[in-house]
Amino acid sequence: MIIVTGGAGFIGSALISRLNQSGYKDIIVVDHFGKNEKYRNLIPLKFKEIFDGDEFIEDVFEDLLQEGKLETIFHLGACSSTTEDDFKYLLNNNFDYSKELCLGALEFDVRFIYASSAATYGNGSSGYQDNDDELDKLMPLNGYGYSKQLFDVWARDNGYLDKIAGLKYFNVFGPNEYHKEDMRSVVHKSFQQIKKTGRARLFKTTSSQYGDGEQERDFIYVKDAVDMTLFFHNNKKTNGIYNVGTGEANTFNSLVKPIFKILGLKEDIEYFDMPERLKEKYQDYTQADITKIRNAGYDGPITKIEEAVTDYVKNYLNTNNPYLS
């Protein structure tokens, strides 16, 4: 039996889709459901049971552990908003909840794989190497990144990182992210803008190092991120913290321009001022160092940006069935 927290969310539902394709159906979905339609991600998928996150941890988790049937917990559930300013909420949801799941998994010898984040790297001044011993050097720029950093450090300082796997996801994009509102990828937002107005909108640069739209991030297609995640399910002795990215930085312009090409439209990008509240918390550049995961044995191919955007737009965004199945 497998548990996927955040199972109705973006990466979680994409992971369940891939598990289904591999023959897994004995899956327990855990998520916090509110006034959104992320439940639609689950409609094409096969799973055994579904629980609200609070109900699960209070009433269900201990019994499942005692039954002795759990193989793996993929803990992907979290508040992932980089603009969330209620740190008490982030602490409860991203730190305390994670500790309860982790300790339960360790006590009953259940594989525990959890989502950390590239947001822990802050402005990148300390680099993007996934070194367990250098976590204290990192300076996250927002509460979300700090809540993830707290759990990484807690796991290391308690000697758990040699028993569990933490995955620092970089900028993941692809099918099943539509419900994320402001946290949707630039591809999703730009596609909707272009379809409606014929124009995409990107932030103007705030740095002399970059032109408008030339800020660079490590954008990884969700299908590749899922493949990397499942590597740790299949290699249970591979533990510690690992980057999940492409190892290549691409500009926002390069992410958006293929959309015009796919739709047969002339490129038209408007650059607008970044809101003041984001300027000090914005990462102009990220690039995952994926040496560690490669050395651990992951040898899967990584989809190039234009190919990934093309698949996303042609086979999901520009269709009547945008969900992974």
Secondary structure, DSSP 8 states (H G I E B T S, - for coil): -EEEETTTSHHHHHHHHHHHHTT---EEEEE---SS-GGGGGTT---SEEEEHHHIIIIIHHHHHHHT---EEEE--S---TT---HHHHIIIIIIHHHHHHHHHHHTT-EEEEEEEGGGGTTSTT-S---GGGGGG---SSHHHHHHHHHHHHHHHTT-TTTSEEEEE-EEESTT-GGGGGGS-HHHHHHHHHHHHS-EEEE---STTS-TT--EE-EEEHHHHHHHHHHHHH-TT--EEEEES-S--EEHHHHHHHHHHHHT----EEEE---HHHHTT--SB-----HHHHHTT-------HHHHHHHHIIIIITSS--S--
